[in-house]
Amino acid sequence: MKNFNDLIFEALDDTLRKVPGENVSKLIHSLAEKQPSLKPKEVGNKIEVIISYLEKLAGKEGAEIIQTVSIKHLCAKLKQ
């Protein structure tokens, strides 16, 4: 069984691939990997950092859309 951090990461990753698209998702992941505070396996423990980073990249409204869709994906994964 996957842990909660993995589920959060997967939900966010799914959202980034579906909402802004695969190319934008790859760009965001590439930029995030360069941030020492954004390790993929620690996403669940650093939600505030992720949100702040998304707001810088996509603006407040864009980050809110990504958050909302990610939460819906996470809820669907938790029901499985």
C-alpha positions, -999 to 999 in steps of 0.1 A, spaced: 0 0 0 12 35 -8 18 60 19 0 93 20 30 113 7 31 91 -24 -6 96 -30 -3 134 -27 26 134 -51 7 112 -76 -24 134 -73 -3 166 -79 16 149 -108 -16 138 -125 -30 173 -122 0 189 -136 0 166 -166 -38 171 -172 -44 208 -164 -15 227 -179 -3 197 -201 26 173 -204 52 198 -216 44 223 -188 44 195 -163 79 185 -174 90 221 -171 76 225 -136 91 192 -125 125 202 -140 124 236 -122 112 220 -89 140 195 -89 164 224 -88 148 236 -56 165 220 -26 133 222 -5 111 204 -31 121 167 -31 93 147 -48 90 121 -20 85 149 6 57 167 -12 31 156 14 52 171 42 59 204 24 25 214 10 31 251 19 64 251 -1 46 235 -31 17 260 -29 41 289 -27 62 276 -56 30 270 -78 19 305 -70 52 319 -83 50 298 -114 12 300 -122 -1 329 -102 -25 327 -74 -55 317 -95 -35 291 -115 -22 276 -82 -57 275 -68 -70 256 -98 -41 231 -96 -48 227 -59 -85 221 -63 -80 195 -91 -52 178 -71 -75 175 -41 -102 159 -63 -76 134 -76 -63 127 -41 -99 120 -29 -104 96 -58 -72 78 -50 -81 75 -13 -115 59 -23 -97 31 -42 
